[in-house]
Amino acid sequence: MKKSVWIICSLIALQACRTPWTEEEKGYVLQRCILVNAPLYTESKADSICQCYLEKLMERFPENDQKPADILPIINECAAEFPL
């Protein structure tokens, strides 16, 4: 019984620590991504790549806890989905 209470309390504590993506953060990531990719692609292609990137980033890191090393593989996946 004590173990199940501890597990429930731990899950509640983890839920309370989550920081989901805000609209401001989503907008910032999208804006920065487009700024970096605009010189490399057409405007519509950069937008598509960055929309893909943001979606995958939020899917894989719903608590917005990604590290810089997590970014490049995701952006490369999206760039491969929308080749030149």
A tleap script that builds the chain and sets N, CA, C and O, in Angstrom:
source leaprc.protein.ff14SB
mol = sequence {
  NMET LYS LYS SER VAL TRP ILE ILE CYS SER
  LEU ILE ALA LEU GLN ALA CYS ARG THR PRO
  TRP THR GLU GLU GLU LYS GLY TYR VAL LEU
  GLN ARG CYS ILE LEU VAL ASN ALA PRO LEU
  TYR THR GLU SER LYS ALA ASP SER ILE CYS
  GLN CYS TYR LEU GLU LYS LEU MET GLU ARG
  PHE PRO GLU ASN ASP GLN LYS PRO ALA ASP
  ILE LEU PRO ILE ILE ASN GLU CYS ALA ALA
  GLU PHE PRO CLEU
}
set mol.1.N position { 0.825 -1.192 0.000 }
set mol.1.CA position { 0.000 0.000 0.000 }
set mol.1.C position { 0.871 1.258 0.000 }
set mol.1.O position { 0.607 2.194 -0.755 }
set mol.2.N position { 1.912 1.284 0.847 }
set mol.2.CA position { 2.790 2.448 0.901 }
set mol.2.C position { 3.457 2.690 -0.451 }
set mol.2.O position { 3.645 3.831 -0.872 }
set mol.3.N position { 3.812 1.596 -1.119 }
set mol.3.CA position { 4.487 1.733 -2.404 }
set mol.3.C position { 3.565 2.366 -3.438 }
set mol.3.O position { 4.003 3.224 -4.205 }
set mol.4.N position { 2.302 1.963 -3.474 }
set mol.4.CA position { 1.374 2.540 -4.450 }
set mol.4.C position { 1.085 4.009 -4.143 }
set mol.4.O position { 0.910 4.807 -5.063 }
set mol.5.N position { 1.032 4.369 -2.875 }
set mol.5.CA position { 0.840 5.779 -2.504 }
set mol.5.C position { 2.052 6.589 -2.944 }
set mol.5.O position { 1.905 7.698 -3.458 }
set mol.6.N position { 3.240 6.045 -2.748 }
set mol.6.CA position { 4.466 6.733 -3.169 }
set mol.6.C position { 4.479 6.939 -4.673 }
set mol.6.O position { 4.852 8.012 -5.148 }
set mol.7.N position { 4.073 5.917 -5.435 }
set mol.7.CA position { 4.043 6.016 -6.897 }
set mol.7.C position { 3.043 7.083 -7.332 }
set mol.7.O position { 3.346 7.888 -8.212 }
set mol.8.N position { 1.881 7.098 -6.739 }
set mol.8.CA position { 0.866 8.100 -7.081 }
set mol.8.C position { 1.373 9.499 -6.758 }
set mol.8.O position { 1.209 10.412 -7.567 }
set mol.9.N position { 1.977 9.682 -5.608 }
set mol.9.CA position { 2.518 10.988 -5.229 }
set mol.9.C position { 3.628 11.421 -6.182 }
set mol.9.O position { 3.724 12.596 -6.538 }
set mol.10.N position { 4.460 10.473 -6.591 }
set mol.10.CA position { 5.538 10.792 -7.532 }
set mol.10.C position { 4.978 11.241 -8.870 }
set mol.10.O position { 5.473 12.201 -9.460 }
set mol.11.N position { 3.951 10.555 -9.352 }
set mol.11.CA position { 3.337 10.935 -10.624 }
set mol.11.C position { 2.702 12.321 -10.546 }
set mol.11.O position { 2.801 13.102 -11.492 }
set mol.12.N position { 2.062 12.627 -9.442 }
set mol.12.CA position { 1.472 13.955 -9.265 }
set mol.12.C position { 2.561 15.018 -9.251 }
set mol.12.O position { 2.402 16.078 -9.857 }
set mol.13.N position { 3.655 14.745 -8.570 }
set mol.13.CA position { 4.763 15.702 -8.514 }
set mol.13.C position { 5.358 15.919 -9.899 }
set mol.13.O position { 5.682 17.051 -10.259 }
set mol.14.N position { 5.506 14.855 -10.678 }
set mol.14.CA position { 6.041 14.991 -12.029 }
set mol.14.C position { 5.105 15.806 -12.914 }
set mol.14.O position { 5.561 16.621 -13.715 }
set mol.15.N position { 3.813 15.594 -12.776 }
set mol.15.CA position { 2.848 16.375 -13.546 }
set mol.15.C position { 2.963 17.850 -13.201 }
set mol.15.O position { 2.878 18.701 -14.086 }
set mol.16.N position { 3.152 18.155 -11.948 }
set mol.16.CA position { 3.233 19.549 -11.511 }
set mol.16.C position { 4.489 20.236 -12.033 }
set mol.16.O position { 4.502 21.459 -12.171 }
set mol.17.N position { 5.538 19.481 -12.327 }
set mol.17.CA position { 6.794 20.060 -12.792 }
set mol.17.C position { 6.821 20.293 -14.296 }
set mol.17.O position { 7.732 20.952 -14.797 }
set mol.18.N position { 5.878 19.785 -15.000 }
set mol.18.CA position { 5.868 19.937 -16.454 }
set mol.18.C position { 5.695 21.391 -16.847 }
set mol.18.O position { 4.970 22.147 -16.200 }
set mol.19.N position { 6.367 21.765 -17.907 }
set mol.19.CA position { 6.205 23.099 -18.462 }
set mol.19.C position { 5.921 22.950 -19.949 }
set mol.19.O position { 6.847 22.977 -20.760 }
set mol.20.N position { 4.654 22.794 -20.318 }
set mol.20.CA position { 4.336 22.614 -21.726 }
set mol.20.C position { 4.670 23.855 -22.549 }
set mol.20.O position { 4.871 24.941 -22.006 }
set mol.21.N position { 4.723 23.680 -23.836 }
set mol.21.CA position { 5.062 24.759 -24.753 }
set mol.21.C position { 4.026 25.873 -24.690 }
set mol.21.O position { 2.825 25.611 -24.744 }
set mol.22.N position { 4.479 27.089 -24.578 }
set mol.22.CA position { 3.579 28.237 -24.659 }
set mol.22.C position { 3.526 28.704 -26.116 }
set mol.22.O position { 4.392 28.357 -26.919 }
set mol.23.N position { 2.520 29.477 -26.442 }
set mol.23.CA position { 2.416 30.021 -27.801 }
set mol.23.C position { 3.613 30.917 -28.114 }
set mol.23.O position { 4.095 30.953 -29.246 }
set mol.24.N position { 4.079 31.632 -27.108 }
set mol.24.CA position { 5.242 32.508 -27.287 }
set mol.24.C position { 6.484 31.700 -27.651 }
set mol.24.O position { 7.237 32.083 -28.547 }
set mol.25.N position { 6.699 30.585 -26.958 }
set mol.25.CA position { 7.857 29.734 -27.237 }
set mol.25.C position { 7.764 29.104 -28.629 }
set mol.25.O position { 8.758 29.033 -29.351 }
set mol.26.N position { 6.579 28.653 -28.994 }
set mol.26.CA position { 6.384 28.074 -30.323 }
set mol.26.C position { 6.705 29.113 -31.395 }
set mol.26.O position { 7.405 28.821 -32.364 }
set mol.27.N position { 6.193 30.316 -31.215 }
set mol.27.CA position { 6.438 31.384 -32.175 }
set mol.27.C position { 7.907 31.733 -32.284 }
set mol.27.O position { 8.418 31.964 -33.380 }
set mol.28.N position { 8.585 31.770 -31.155 }
set mol.28.CA position { 10.009 32.097 -31.139 }
set mol.28.C position { 10.817 31.038 -31.889 }
set mol.28.O position { 11.673 31.374 -32.707 }
set mol.29.N position { 10.548 29.766 -31.613 }
set mol.29.CA position { 11.276 28.670 -32.273 }
set mol.29.C position { 11.033 28.725 -33.776 }
set mol.29.O position { 11.970 28.596 -34.564 }
set mol.30.N position { 9.796 28.912 -34.168 }
set mol.30.CA position { 9.459 28.973 -35.585 }
set mol.30.C position { 10.145 30.157 -36.266 }
set mol.30.O position { 10.702 30.016 -37.355 }
set mol.31.N position { 10.103 31.305 -35.632 }
set mol.31.CA position { 10.721 32.508 -36.180 }
set mol.31.C position { 12.230 32.329 -36.346 }
set mol.31.O position { 12.783 32.663 -37.394 }
set mol.32.N position { 12.895 31.806 -35.321 }
set mol.32.CA position { 14.351 31.599 -35.390 }
set mol.32.C position { 14.710 30.572 -36.452 }
set mol.32.O position { 15.686 30.745 -37.182 }
set mol.33.N position { 13.933 29.513 -36.540 }
set mol.33.CA position { 14.191 28.473 -37.536 }
set mol.33.C position { 14.083 29.053 -38.944 }
set mol.33.O position { 14.947 28.800 -39.783 }
set mol.34.N position { 13.055 29.813 -39.206 }
set mol.34.CA position { 12.874 30.409 -40.529 }
set mol.34.C position { 13.999 31.386 -40.825 }
set mol.34.O position { 14.501 31.429 -41.948 }
set mol.35.N position { 14.397 32.159 -39.847 }
set mol.35.CA position { 15.487 33.118 -40.025 }
set mol.35.C position { 16.781 32.404 -40.445 }
set mol.35.O position { 17.491 32.875 -41.333 }
set mol.36.N position { 17.079 31.281 -39.810 }
set mol.36.CA position { 18.299 30.527 -40.109 }
set mol.36.C position { 18.203 29.828 -41.467 }
set mol.36.O position { 19.195 29.746 -42.191 }
set mol.37.N position { 17.026 29.328 -41.814 }
set mol.37.CA position { 16.877 28.533 -43.033 }
set mol.37.C position { 16.483 29.334 -44.262 }
set mol.37.O position { 16.584 28.818 -45.375 }
set mol.38.N position { 16.041 30.564 -44.106 }
set mol.38.CA position { 15.607 31.384 -45.245 }
set mol.38.C position { 16.697 31.571 -46.301 }
set mol.38.O position { 16.383 31.536 -47.491 }
set mol.39.N position { 17.958 31.767 -45.924 }
set mol.39.CA position { 18.986 31.919 -46.970 }
set mol.39.C position { 19.275 30.626 -47.740 }
set mol.39.O position { 19.847 30.667 -48.829 }
set mol.40.N position { 18.886 29.499 -47.185 }
set mol.40.CA position { 19.211 28.208 -47.796 }
set mol.40.C position { 18.097 27.654 -48.686 }
set mol.40.O position { 18.359 26.859 -49.588 }
set mol.41.N position { 16.870 28.071 -48.435 }
set mol.41.CA position { 15.704 27.518 -49.123 }
set mol.41.C position { 14.789 28.635 -49.593 }
set mol.41.O position { 14.956 29.794 -49.213 }
set mol.42.N position { 13.823 28.273 -50.422 }
set mol.42.CA position { 12.778 29.241 -50.756 }
set mol.42.C position { 11.979 29.509 -49.488 }
set mol.42.O position { 12.045 28.744 -48.525 }
set mol.43.N position { 11.236 30.585 -49.497 }
set mol.43.CA position { 10.462 30.952 -48.308 }
set mol.43.C position { 9.463 29.861 -47.929 }
set mol.43.O position { 9.328 29.523 -46.753 }
set mol.44.N position { 8.770 29.314 -48.914 }
set mol.44.CA position { 7.773 28.286 -48.600 }
set mol.44.C position { 8.423 27.000 -48.106 }
set mol.44.O position { 7.883 26.331 -47.225 }
set mol.45.N position { 9.580 26.648 -48.668 }
set mol.45.CA position { 10.275 25.436 -48.226 }
set mol.45.C position { 10.830 25.614 -46.811 }
set mol.45.O position { 10.743 24.697 -45.994 }
set mol.46.N position { 11.398 26.785 -46.517 }
set mol.46.CA position { 11.891 27.065 -45.160 }
set mol.46.C position { 10.744 26.997 -44.166 }
set mol.46.O position { 10.903 26.472 -43.064 }
set mol.47.N position { 9.584 27.530 -44.554 }
set mol.47.CA position { 8.418 27.487 -43.674 }
set mol.47.C position { 7.976 26.050 -43.428 }
set mol.47.O position { 7.660 25.682 -42.297 }
set mol.48.N position { 7.952 25.234 -44.486 }
set mol.48.CA position { 7.556 23.829 -44.338 }
set mol.48.C position { 8.523 23.064 -43.441 }
set mol.48.O position { 8.103 22.302 -42.570 }
set mol.49.N position { 9.809 23.269 -43.657 }
set mol.49.CA position { 10.827 22.603 -42.837 }
set mol.49.C position { 10.671 23.009 -41.372 }
set mol.49.O position { 10.743 22.168 -40.476 }
set mol.50.N position { 10.461 24.275 -41.143 }
set mol.50.CA position { 10.377 24.761 -39.762 }
set mol.50.C position { 9.086 24.339 -39.077 }
set mol.50.O position { 9.083 24.095 -37.870 }
set mol.51.N position { 7.985 24.248 -39.824 }
set mol.51.CA position { 6.745 23.721 -39.247 }
set mol.51.C position { 6.938 22.264 -38.838 }
set mol.51.O position { 6.515 21.850 -37.760 }
set mol.52.N position { 7.581 21.496 -39.711 }
set mol.52.CA position { 7.901 20.094 -39.422 }
set mol.52.C position { 8.765 20.001 -38.170 }
set mol.52.O position { 8.505 19.192 -37.280 }
set mol.53.N position { 9.789 20.834 -38.117 }
set mol.53.CA position { 10.722 20.851 -36.990 }
set mol.53.C position { 9.994 21.136 -35.682 }
set mol.53.O position { 10.193 20.433 -34.691 }
set mol.54.N position { 9.157 22.161 -35.677 }
set mol.54.CA position { 8.438 22.530 -34.463 }
set mol.54.C position { 7.520 21.398 -34.012 }
set mol.54.O position { 7.458 21.086 -32.822 }
set mol.55.N position { 6.813 20.785 -34.950 }
set mol.55.CA position { 5.914 19.683 -34.605 }
set mol.55.C position { 6.678 18.508 -33.996 }
set mol.55.O position { 6.269 17.957 -32.974 }
set mol.56.N position { 7.787 18.129 -34.628 }
set mol.56.CA position { 8.577 17.004 -34.110 }
set mol.56.C position { 9.222 17.341 -32.769 }
set mol.56.O position { 9.313 16.487 -31.887 }
set mol.57.N position { 9.658 18.563 -32.620 }
set mol.57.CA position { 10.271 18.999 -31.368 }
set mol.57.C position { 9.260 18.930 -30.231 }
set mol.57.O position { 9.574 18.438 -29.147 }
set mol.58.N position { 8.053 19.419 -30.474 }
set mol.58.CA position { 7.018 19.386 -29.438 }
set mol.58.C position { 6.563 17.964 -29.144 }
set mol.58.O position { 6.230 17.634 -28.006 }
set mol.59.N position { 6.549 17.120 -30.176 }
set mol.59.CA position { 6.154 15.725 -29.993 }
set mol.59.C position { 7.177 14.972 -29.143 }
set mol.59.O position { 6.811 14.217 -28.243 }
set mol.60.N position { 8.452 15.183 -29.434 }
set mol.60.CA position { 9.507 14.450 -28.728 }
set mol.60.C position { 9.845 15.055 -27.370 }
set mol.60.O position { 10.317 14.353 -26.474 }
set mol.61.N position { 9.608 16.336 -27.219 }
set mol.61.CA position { 9.920 17.022 -25.966 }
set mol.61.C position { 8.707 17.832 -25.510 }
set mol.61.O position { 8.743 19.063 -25.527 }
set mol.62.N position { 7.630 17.147 -25.101 }
set mol.62.CA position { 6.405 17.860 -24.731 }
set mol.62.C position { 6.571 18.808 -23.542 }
set mol.62.O position { 5.786 19.741 -23.376 }
set mol.63.N position { 7.578 18.573 -22.728 }
set mol.63.CA position { 7.814 19.458 -21.587 }
set mol.63.C position { 8.802 20.562 -21.929 }
set mol.63.O position { 9.241 21.297 -21.045 }
set mol.64.N position { 9.155 20.685 -23.200 }
set mol.64.CA position { 10.054 21.744 -23.653 }
set mol.64.C position { 11.400 21.664 -22.929 }
set mol.64.O position { 11.938 22.672 -22.470 }
set mol.65.N position { 11.930 20.442 -22.841 }
set mol.65.CA position { 13.172 20.224 -22.103 }
set mol.65.C position { 14.301 19.720 -23.010 }
set mol.65.O position { 15.197 19.007 -22.557 }
set mol.66.N position { 14.251 20.091 -24.278 }
set mol.66.CA position { 15.279 19.666 -25.210 }
set mol.66.C position { 16.608 20.349 -24.926 }
set mol.66.O position { 16.672 21.406 -24.298 }
set mol.67.N position { 17.661 19.710 -25.407 }
set mol.67.CA position { 19.021 20.251 -25.278 }
set mol.67.C position { 19.504 20.655 -26.667 }
set mol.67.O position { 18.951 20.187 -27.662 }
set mol.68.N position { 20.506 21.497 -26.761 }
set mol.68.CA position { 21.012 21.883 -28.086 }
set mol.68.C position { 21.388 20.689 -28.972 }
set mol.68.O position { 21.194 20.736 -30.187 }
set mol.69.N position { 21.915 19.639 -28.378 }
set mol.69.CA position { 22.306 18.458 -29.158 }
set mol.69.C position { 21.095 17.740 -29.767 }
set mol.69.O position { 21.251 16.965 -30.711 }
set mol.70.N position { 19.907 17.987 -29.245 }
set mol.70.CA position { 18.697 17.342 -29.754 }
set mol.70.C position { 18.185 18.003 -31.030 }
set mol.70.O position { 17.392 17.407 -31.758 }
set mol.71.N position { 18.622 19.210 -31.303 }
set mol.71.CA position { 18.037 20.015 -32.367 }
set mol.71.C position { 18.458 19.566 -33.755 }
set mol.71.O position { 17.596 19.368 -34.611 }
set mol.72.N position { 19.734 19.399 -34.008 }
set mol.72.CA position { 20.234 19.112 -35.346 }
set mol.72.C position { 19.638 17.850 -35.972 }
set mol.72.O position { 19.253 17.889 -37.140 }
set mol.73.N position { 19.546 16.734 -35.244 }
set mol.73.CA position { 18.953 15.549 -35.876 }
set mol.73.C position { 17.508 15.780 -36.333 }
set mol.73.O position { 17.091 15.260 -37.368 }
set mol.74.N position { 16.757 16.550 -35.570 }
set mol.74.CA position { 15.355 16.798 -35.935 }
set mol.74.C position { 15.277 17.706 -37.162 }
set mol.74.O position { 14.503 17.437 -38.081 }
set mol.75.N position { 16.064 18.767 -37.184 }
set mol.75.CA position { 16.028 19.665 -38.336 }
set mol.75.C position { 16.503 18.936 -39.599 }
set mol.75.O position { 15.991 19.194 -40.689 }
set mol.76.N position { 17.472 18.031 -39.460 }
set mol.76.CA position { 17.935 17.244 -40.606 }
set mol.76.C position { 16.845 16.303 -41.119 }
set mol.76.O position { 16.714 16.109 -42.328 }
set mol.77.N position { 16.069 15.724 -40.216 }
set mol.77.CA position { 14.943 14.871 -40.622 }
set mol.77.C position { 13.956 15.663 -41.460 }
set mol.77.O position { 13.496 15.204 -42.505 }
set mol.78.N position { 13.641 16.851 -40.988 }
set mol.78.CA position { 12.663 17.678 -41.693 }
set mol.78.C position { 13.206 18.180 -43.030 }
set mol.78.O position { 12.469 18.245 -44.014 }
set mol.79.N position { 14.474 18.531 -43.068 }
set mol.79.CA position { 15.076 18.975 -44.322 }
set mol.79.C position { 15.065 17.833 -45.343 }
set mol.79.O position { 14.905 18.077 -46.539 }
set mol.80.N position { 15.232 16.599 -44.884 }
set mol.80.CA position { 15.192 15.452 -45.784 }
set mol.80.C position { 13.771 15.213 -46.312 }
set mol.80.O position { 13.598 14.709 -47.422 }
set mol.81.N position { 12.772 15.569 -45.531 }
set mol.81.CA position { 11.385 15.417 -45.966 }
set mol.81.C position { 11.012 16.450 -47.033 }
set mol.81.O position { 10.090 16.230 -47.819 }
set mol.82.N position { 11.733 17.579 -47.056 }
set mol.82.CA position { 11.465 18.651 -48.015 }
set mol.82.C position { 12.762 18.995 -48.749 }
set mol.82.O position { 13.335 20.062 -48.528 }
set mol.83.N position { 13.228 18.092 -49.624 }
set mol.83.CA position { 14.521 18.317 -50.294 }
set mol.83.C position { 14.475 19.519 -51.243 }
set mol.83.O position { 13.410 19.980 -51.653 }
set mol.84.N position { 15.681 20.005 -51.575 }
set mol.84.CA position { 15.793 21.121 -52.518 }
set mol.84.C position { 15.149 20.713 -53.792 }
set mol.84.O position { 15.118 21.492 -54.745 }
savepdb mol mol.pdb
quit
